[in-house]
Amino acid sequence: MPHLGSMPDPTERPRALLVGWISRLDLALELGLSVDTLRRWEAQRLGPPCVRAGRKVYYRRAAIEAWLEEQELAAPRRRRAGGRR
């Protein structure tokens, strides 16, 4: 007979496996982009890092935030209005 302490508690809620991850569709919706744009960025290695689980593509939320911050730092400084110098 198995020890009762080693059996999972049926009343305990299982941890959500994908906490902290977002699907490609959900990311596209949040960023106001198309899924095709994110697919193209992945192919060109321009977008945030992602992982594949079969046909599904997921992005880690922390990696998206880091990638967005990198884009902010890499953005060229805009010139002030007034034409060419």
Residue pairs with C-beta under 8 A, 6 or more apart in sequence:
18 58
20 60
20 61
20 62
21 58
21 59
21 60
21 61
22 30
22 58
22 59
22 61
22 64
23 56
23 57
23 58
23 59
24 35
24 38
24 39
24 50
24 56
24 57
24 58
24 59
25 35
27 33
27 38
27 48
27 59
27 64
28 34
28 35
28 37
28 38
38 47
38 57
41 47
42 50
42 57
47 67
48 59
48 63
48 64
48 66
48 67
48 68
49 59
49 60
49 63
49 67
50 57
50 58
50 59
51 57
51 58
51 59
51 60
52 58
79 85
